[in-house]
């Protein structure tokens, strides 16, 4: 049966970011709904951000589209052109290859949840405009590097 049992899907915390960039993500938890359903062409995550938590460092993708929809609470989407408040029911998209660094931050006093859907490209380069970091995915795996190519 394709119906997912949310209670049976593990709640994950933490990040693979280098330690110097991980702090703001404390308070982020997520469930990998797409993985639980066996999806391979795109990922689907249900995320919760505690007050003060970030969903990620500000970034953009060369090869992967992203879609987010706020389910509960209020989040601030910070992009190159400024800040945008998103409330329950609001959606946003980020097209692959558009150099618009973005992330979600919970500045409210309550938890907020959102759904994020993204492409699973075979190769990817994600740019982090505020910090000295790139994320690479290719035939050798996934890794973070400095802008000059030096690994973390």
C-alpha positions in Angstrom: 0.0 0.0 0.0 1.5 3.4 -0.9 0.1 5.2 2.2 3.0 6.2 4.5 2.8 5.7 8.2 4.5 9.0 9.5 4.9 7.5 12.9 7.1 4.7 11.5 9.4 7.0 9.5 12.6 7.9 11.5 13.0 11.5 12.6 16.4 12.7 11.7 18.4 15.6 13.1 21.9 17.0 12.5 23.6 17.8 9.2 26.5 16.7 7.1 27.9 20.2 7.0 31.4 20.9 8.3 31.1 21.6 12.0 31.8 25.4 11.6 28.6 25.7 9.5 26.3 23.3 11.4 25.3 25.4 14.5 22.3 27.3 13.0 20.7 24.0 12.0 20.4 22.8 15.6 16.7 22.6 16.1 16.0 21.2 12.6 14.4 17.7 12.4 13.1 16.0 9.3 11.5 12.8 7.9 12.5 11.4 4.5 9.1 10.7 3.1 10.3 10.0 -0.4 12.8 7.5 0.7 10.2 5.8 2.9 8.0 5.5 -0.1 10.7 4.1 -2.3 10.9 7.2 -4.6 14.0 7.5 -6.7 13.4 10.5 -9.1 12.8 13.2 -6.5 13.2 13.6 -2.7 10.4 14.6 -0.3 11.1 15.7 3.2 8.8 16.9 6.0 10.9 19.3 8.1 10.3 21.0 11.5 12.2 24.0 12.6 12.3 25.0 16.2 12.4 28.7 17.0 15.7 30.2 15.9 16.6 27.2 13.7 17.7 27.4 10.0 16.7 24.8 7.4 20.1 25.1 5.7 22.9 27.5 5.0 21.9 29.9 2.2 22.5 28.0 -1.1 21.4 27.4 -4.7 21.6 24.3 -7.0 23.0 24.0 -10.5 21.0 20.9 -11.4 18.2 20.4 -8.9 14.8 22.1 -8.7 13.4 22.8 -5.2 9.8 23.3 -4.0 8.7 24.2 -0.5 5.3 24.5 1.2 4.8 25.7 4.7 2.4 23.4 6.6 2.3 25.0 10.0 3.8 28.2 11.6 5.7 31.0 10.0 9.1 31.0 8.3 11.3 33.6 6.7 12.8 32.8 3.3 16.0 34.8 2.8 17.0 35.2 -0.8 19.4 37.4 -2.8 16.6 40.0 -3.2 15.6 40.1 0.5 13.3 38.4 3.0 9.9 37.0 2.4 7.5 35.8 5.2 5.9 32.4 4.4 2.9 31.2 6.4 0.9 27.9 6.4 -0.2 27.3 2.8 2.5 29.5 1.2 4.7 27.9 -1.4 8.0 28.8 -3.1 10.1 27.4 -5.9 13.8 27.6 -6.8 14.6 26.5 -10.4 17.9 24.7 -11.0 20.6 26.9 -12.4 19.2 30.2 -11.1 21.9 31.7 -8.9 19.5 32.9 -6.1 20.9 31.9 -2.7 18.1 31.0 -0.4 17.2 29.4 2.9 14.4 29.2 5.5 14.7 30.5 9.1 12.3 30.3 11.9 12.2 33.7 13.7 8.9 33.0 15.4 8.3 31.7 18.9 6.8 28.4 17.8 7.8 25.3 15.8 7.1 25.5 12.0 6.8 22.6 9.6 7.3 22.6 5.8 7.4 20.1 3.0 10.4 20.3 0.6 10.5 18.5 -2.7 13.6 18.3 -4.9 15.1 16.7 -7.9 17.6 13.9 -7.5 20.1 14.8 -10.2 22.9 12.3 -10.8 25.4 15.2 -10.6 25.1 18.4 -8.7 27.0 21.4 -7.5 25.4 23.5 -4.8 26.8 27.0 -4.1 26.8 28.7 -0.7 27.2 32.4 -1.4 27.7 33.5 2.3 30.4 31.0 3.2 33.4 29.3 1.7 31.7 26.1 0.7 30.4 24.1 -2.3 28.6 20.8 -2.2 29.4 18.3 -5.0 27.6 15.1 -6.0 29.0 12.9 -8.8 30.1 9.3 -9.5 32.5 9.4 -6.5 29.8 10.4 -4.0 28.7 13.5 -2.1 31.1 15.9 -0.4 31.7 19.5 0.7 34.7 21.4 -0.5 36.1 24.9 -0.2 35.6 27.2 -3.2 39.2 26.6 -4.2 38.5 22.9 -4.4 40.2 21.9 -1.1 38.1 19.3 0.8 36.7 19.8 4.2 
